[in-house]
Amino acid sequence: MFIASGELLAGLTVLFRRTYKFGLLVYFSIALNVTVLDWSFGLPLQATLLATSLALASLYLIVQERTTYARLFESDAT
C-alpha cells in the first residue's frame, strides 16, 4: 500500500506544470525501488520487464530536464 500510494502521489504531481519536475524525481526513485525488488526476488518476467521499462522511461524524462536540475544544484557562492 505504501509503494502504491507513492506512485499515485507521484503520478498526480506529474500532471501539474508546477510540480512536474519534483514528481519525476519521486516517481523515478519509486520505480527504481520496484525494479530492484522485482529483479532481486525473481518475480515473473513480464512484471520485471514492465517495472524496468517504467524506470527507464522516467529516467529518460529526467534526462530531458537535466538543465533544470543542473541549475537547481549549481552554486553561486564564490
N, C-alpha and C positions, 0 to 999 in steps of 0.2 A: 504494500500500500504506500510505503514511503517513497519508493522509486517512481511509482505511477503518479503520485501526487506531484513530485518534482518535474516529471515530464509534462504533465498538464500545465503546471505553472510556467515552465519554460516555453511551452507552445503558446500560451496566452501572451507572454511578453514579446514574442516574435511578431505577433500581429500588429503591434503598435510601433510607429516610427521612433518614438522617444526611447523605448526600452528594447529595441531590436538587437542592438549590439550586446547588451547585457544578457538577453535571452539566448543568443548564440553561444556565449561562453558557458552559461549554465547548462544548456542542452548538451553541448559537447562533453562536458565533464560527466554528465549522467549517462550519455550514450557510450562513452569510453568505459565507464564502470560496468555497464551491462555487457559490453563486448568482451571485456576481460573475464567476467564471470562465466559467460557462455563458453568461451574457449577453454577456461580452466576446468570447468565441471563436465565438459563433453556433452552439452545439450545437443539436440538434433541439429543437423547441418543447416536445415532451412532457417531455423531461428538464429543460429550463429551467423549465417551469411546476411540475414536481414539486419541484425544488430551492427555488424561490421559495415555494411553499406550506409546505414544511417549515421554512424560515427564519421565515416569518410565524407559523406555529404555535408555534415555540419562543419567539418574541418575545412572543406572547400569554401564554404560561405565565410568562415573566419578569415581565410587567406585572402578572399576578395576584399575584406575590410581591414587589411593589415595596416594601411596608412593611418587609419583612425586609432587603432590600438597602439601604434608606434608613437603617435602624438600624446596619447594618454600617459605613456611611461617615460617620455623624454623629460629630461631635467633642464631647467633654466638656471640652476644655481652655478655660479662661477666663482 
